[in-house]
Amino acid sequence: MSNPPPPSYQEATGPADWLTIIAPKIPPRSYVSLCLVSKRFYRQFAPRLWNDPLAIIQVLKPNLEDYIEWYCDFVIDHLERVRLSTRSLVRSLDFRGLAQAAGDFSLDLERPTIADTFGKLTAKLPKLRCILLDNHSEVDLNALSRSNKSPGLEPLLLLSIRGCHYALDSDFFSNLYLRFRHLVYLDLSFIPEIAANKSILTTIRPQYLPHLRILKAQGQNMGDTAAGILLSALGKQLWSLDLSQNRLTDDPLRYIRLAYSRPNLDLVEAGSRFAVEGGLNGFQNPYQHSAQTTYFVKESDWSASFSHPDRYLVDAPTYAHNEDVHVVSRADGRAAIKDDSVEAIKKALIEHERRSAGAVGSSVDHINELDVCDSPNGLTHLHLNRNNISSAGVVSMFEQAGGHLESFECDSMSYTIPDGLISDFLPHQARLVGILGASHIFRPVYASNLQVLRIHHSLVTQLLSIDTDHLSVPVSTLVKSWAAETYLLPRAERAYPQAFVPDMNPRLRSLTLTGIPRRSTGPLVRKLINFLRLAAIQERAIQNSKASTRHGPQTLLGLRHIGLEFEHDPVQEIYEIENNEGSAASSQFSFFEENGGWDASADTTQPSPPQLKPPRSSSLIAAAAASSSSEPQQQPRDSESDRLVVQDMPPGVDDDSDAHLSRTFNHRTVSVWIGNTTTDTDTTGMPPPPPPPPHTTTRTTELVTTTREYTKLARNASLQYRIQPATPCHVAAGVPPGSFIFGAAWDAMLKSDRMRKPTAADLKGMVDVLGEIKRYRARTRAAAAAAAAAVSSSSSSSLGEEPQQHFHWTGTLKVSRVDSAAYYTSSKFWR
């Protein structure tokens, strides 16, 4: 939220005005009557009545026909007779409530349309600051150019023309007569003509919009080139940018690093936080862009387990020895971030105008006093929902953002693994959606200011989604969910064992998980419930930290908002299964048979457990064996900066029995870890290791199995590319800290070699995830109520008795879901 402007001297030192205190609590229906009481009341309530008249009338006249009638009468009969002082109170015209009535205007020939009255209305309101014209394509937006030539009109601060398809002049933003030079908020969403018209796009630049701070450009069919132009031109002056629902890939994200003129917050004074959060070791990765720095995470004794006793404390204030020196530091973790919604910006601007009325000079001179009009930290709010961005692109962007991002949204991202590794159980050109092995990116060591995050649920659940919506042949939603949980999830848990948990970043306040399936075989339910349980444990730990000392430092708030966004419930498929029970040859399952991925010997009555160790007949293992005795295979052609010069050399063996390959690129040599030479591998000629002792834990066995499989895959020349530093997730899976690995070979472990077809019993046995979460919340709420009752009756109990334990999280849990009836009648389903 934006901070209000500081009070004047008289407000700070004088007695509080009771009328000013109660005025925000008065309902709008009483404004007219209160304006007639006295001049004092008029000064208080007339601005509230006239600052945003269309929004107030929508509250007073909820009936749309009455709303339209009032608008026509006001513009035609009353506008000319309203006093200039009263018209000068109007700060905003919000036409959004009249968008659905545009057709009613056009049918009634006796009524003037909004298009007819827009120019006249804006020319008669000299202090107008905000115009919201969402979905009014009938309005001639270029009329602003003609009306703004009138003298005495002050510049606009907020303009929202979302969904307006009226053709704009090429000099719409560069015309010197326009009042756009002081725009703070601009929404151009769902106007594809702007991104396609280069002459308009090139005018959205600092020389024409020097005060612009929030830009929303959703649904413009924007490509990488147009996004690169916007980011390179406006990156440093914006603090909020929304490029959702476009065609963006990872390419324009490299401009993110240009949006920050301040140093990397993750590296400034990192030593003082090393014991709690860990640190970063940066280096120039020769396999990425020349200007990009890659980091290893250096863990302390506490940071790897997220268990330091001081992890919930806010940052101490930072002071400079010289008053003239500006100290660069991250936020303390407790102050709320700014709200970039149009409602919040409009409210902040109107309230500022109301408070600065009567101040010396134009109100524009005081506009920079508002937080929403200032951008000292560069881009802090970034929305990238529904694009073609990959999970690797998100990771790379956070590495370059330097800890400045405070709010980030990317509800879906592609997860790419080497070609041909998932064709056994997916139709051709099916995609994987999600993010794995990147939980460290959202820790304070990378994202020190992050407070709001909206991302795919796999960050927490480790469960990738199978996306086939772009294919012409429909694929069963139940089958995709079953296949992902049965085959992808166990291997993802082994390759990337570290999922995001609340204590990874106690500075995070809001987390929204998107794309959650409604049906599950069980693991998804357990992971979501476990996350809610960990949030309750964090909440209890913060409360205990506050109670431990009376005058101690402030604590962080922790995770206070969790959003769960569910996909549609495939009830139609369940009905079809029940009506056709016993028929295993449903056409919706045909893609398994077409790709020949089923193991004919697999049991079709019970799900077979995932194979922890691929059979020796695996095609990948055979390719690895062939690559060790023949010419190296041709390298996959990724990007120019990601190719390798593969040398035909045997792996080196160090004293610690770790095997490495040397790779040279741009005259630099990198030693890549390819596993442990003591693992069982038929490509090195070494004997298999002895069986583990009886006391060996299951986790240790899994680590050995994971590194053994990577050793086999890393010797396949076709997988020796995409060199990357080992992340904390790789280290948790058994990779030595500070090593480089072949990312393609590591991702190849997600392949499952033995597949079987789900039966009707398998699909019918999938539970409703939302229903299970509701039941869990009901149980924990009852347990919390019982614990509270036990505390209230503790007068008869002994002193020091521990309160009853419960795991009810008291934060805000918001659940949203796609209406199943609407989904099955949509063109997306029936195309």
Summary of the structure (lengths in Angstrom):
residues: 831
radius of gyration: 30.5
end to end distance: 42.7
largest distance: 97.4
contacts: 2539
relative contact order: 0.08
helix: 39%
strand: 12%
